[in-house]
Every structure is written in C-alpha cells, then in structure tokens.
Amino acid sequence: MTATSSRALPSRSTFGETTSRTPPRVASLEGPTAPARRHTPLMRLPGARVAVLTTSDAACQSITDLLADELTTVAGYGCIDELIRAERPDVVVVSREMLCAGAQVLRRLRQRWLTCTLIVTGAANQREAAQLLDIGADNVMVADDELLAPRLRAAARRARTINRDLRTTIGDITFDRESRRIWCAGQEIQLTRTEEALLDCLFWYAPDPASIAQLTAFAWGRSESVERRNLVHVYVGYLRRKLRESRQVVIHTHRGVGYGFAERG
C-alpha cells in the first residue's frame, strides 16, 4: 500500500533556498506482515530513507516510483528549511534548480548530516557537474543522464547495507545507533543515558528476551550487584512510560529471565 499526500510548491525563494510550511510528502510500500504473536514482535529489516529536494512534483514522483518499496521510503521537500528539520535521511537527491546559491545549500546539508549521500540531478554539463562535486556533492548527474536510475538504486542499496548495523526497527519503534536517536510511533523521544543503554540491549537481543545480567552489563558494565539488578526493574518502568505511545510494541516481562519486546495485544 502506498501512502501519499499532496505537497504544495514553495512560497518563495531567496538565494536558492525556499520556505514553506507544507509538511513533506512521504511515499512507501509496506509488505504484508505475519499474524501477530504475543512474544514475537514485528522486526523489520533496516531500510533507507531518501529525501528529494525539488520544486517539481513530477520529479519527486518519478524518483518515488523508481525507489519506493518495502525497504525504502521517499520523502519530497520543496524547501531546504523543512528538510534540515526532518528525520535524518540516508540519501538526499537535490534538483539543480534548488542550487541557485550552490555552495551554501550543499554546505548546509553537509553540516546537518555529515554521513548522508548528497546527489545532484540535472546539471547542465560535465563542467558544472565537476564544480558541484568540488563544493560538496557526492554524485552529480547531468540532465537526461541514462545512469540516473541505476545510480539512485545503488545509493539506496548502499544505505540499506550500512544501516543493518546502525538502525533497527521493531514495530513502530526505531533506534538509530549512529545518531543515538529513538522514534516511537513517528515521534522522536528523549531518553537518559541509562534508559538508552537498556533500550539498546533490548534491540540487540531481539526477538529473544534480554536477561537481567545482560541488561545490567549494557547499562553499568560487567560489575553486577543486587542494587543494580533492582535498578534494571526501575529503569524498565521508565522506558515503558516513554514508549507508551507505541501502537504495536510493548516491553514484556519474561519471569525468571528478563525483558523483551512483544507485540501489543
């Protein structure tokens, strides 16, 4: 099923940057899920997030049709200010018309996300492509480049490969280890360092439960004590409250073992 919403064109442009209050359009295809089972949470393979910075709905839709599948989401943005406030993308595809202030736009994107892949499409010629590479783009394609599709697919595929060890999604909870950010039901949540360590442990051992000893080791190191074992129960309670907005996942108590994710009944 594909989810889409309309996206208005930006209201104005200044030095190649536009402003708009219109939320980004997100398109994704989700495959069928297995029947819900109490102790087997829905784990999804790490995907790739692609952001398209363009004033053209047609260009955005073309890239969406090309890339969006069960492992890749494509979001269209008509202004850079909306994009840099969004969840970190793995790949940013920038249409040439958005680069009237070339270096400034690419510099802002690079400063915001050091490791994302920046791709510029629609360069006038090879000379301009070389200039854009020099000022920060990772890849540049001239207009009507026949390699556009395979290059974009390659970028998304590489992002998915990198994300296997960095980002995990269980139900509607996503944990990005690189940025140390957590999203629950589409909203970013803030955790303390101890809460984050315990959540990391739950993700690490999922779909199996994590034992109290394993949770203690993640949060405080190998030194285990009765006091720290008791603290695990306290902090798991904190985690449950912060994840209560999840519509798909709960932290389940495995008596005599520890804790693990389970699908919400």
Beta strands, then each sheet from edge to edge (+ up, - down):
strand 1: 12-14
strand 2: 17-19
strand 3: 25-27
strand 4: 43-44
strand 5: 48-53
strand 6: 72-77
strand 7: 91-95
strand 8: 117-123
strand 9: 139-142
strand 10: 167-170
strand 11: 173-176
strand 12: 181-184
strand 13: 187-189
strand 14: 210-211
strand 15: 249-254
strand 16: 258-263
sheet 1: 1+ 2-
sheet 2: 3+ 6- 5- 7- 8- 9-
sheet 3: 4+ 10- 11+ 12- 13+
sheet 4: 14+ 16- 15+
end
